[in-house]
Amino acid sequence: MSNQIKYQIESDGTLYRVEIRKDQVTVLPSIIKEFQSQMTFRVPSLMDFDNAFYGQSGIVVNSATPDALTWSVRVRTLNLNCWWQTADKIVFPDFACAVSSTQMELPWRAPDSMRLMLVVGAQRDSYGWQLQKHYLVAYDNVAKMFRLPLSNLYDHCELCHGQDAARHPSALKAMQVAMEGFKNSQWNSDLYSTTNVGNTKSIFGFDPDNTGFKQRTVPTTWTDFCKKVANDYLTANAQPL
């Protein structure tokens, strides 16, 4: 036990005597364990997936509690495996899957002004690691969150996809499965609103040329073509980078 005494003068000139007492407290191990289970640790720059997934992904960071992880992966390139349409000589995704469209796969690269993140949760139990919800969120340069005009994406940026129910022997293995599934997924008409067609065309447009298709420059004002979102889970766990 120790005591500390100090004198403090308030703005109105009143003088106060302040006494601080410090006593050692014994805490039961069960209380410490419960407290630690509620703590989240953030680990920046955990690994680099550039070579692991063909240059499509970048630095990985994660937030962790003892039995849960949230991975934040910088997505450099989206594999847009979907139906495509043409308007005004611009080729862009037809997420409404019109009959007159053509199905193909084109890589779309996110601009430098957009921090596009795949956020994946994983939970551990006695059988291993199981993947949880996946999110795809675009951050601007001040870390505001936006939903891209894509299909298979809820308003709060959660991805609609077939949930992998398997248990994996390690968190890294679970993450690899999530990345492979994301890379190979097909974009269909689920959760797509036709009111987004103009925005989709502005952001995901391509110009046909003699060698195939050349991605059009994404507008510097890309946030004007997206929906601003708020998501408490992403705010607490995701790490834009």
Protein Blocks (a to p, Z undefined) as FASTA:
>chain_A
ZZdddddddfkopacddddddddddddfklmmmmmmmpccddehkbccklmngolaccdd
ddddfkbccdddddfbdcdddddddeehiacddfkopakbccddddddddfklccddddd
ddddfkbccddddddddddfkopacdddbehiafkopacddddfbdcfbfklmmmmmmmm
mmmpccdfehiafklmmmmmmmmgccddfklpacddddfklmmmpccdddfklmmmmccZ
Z
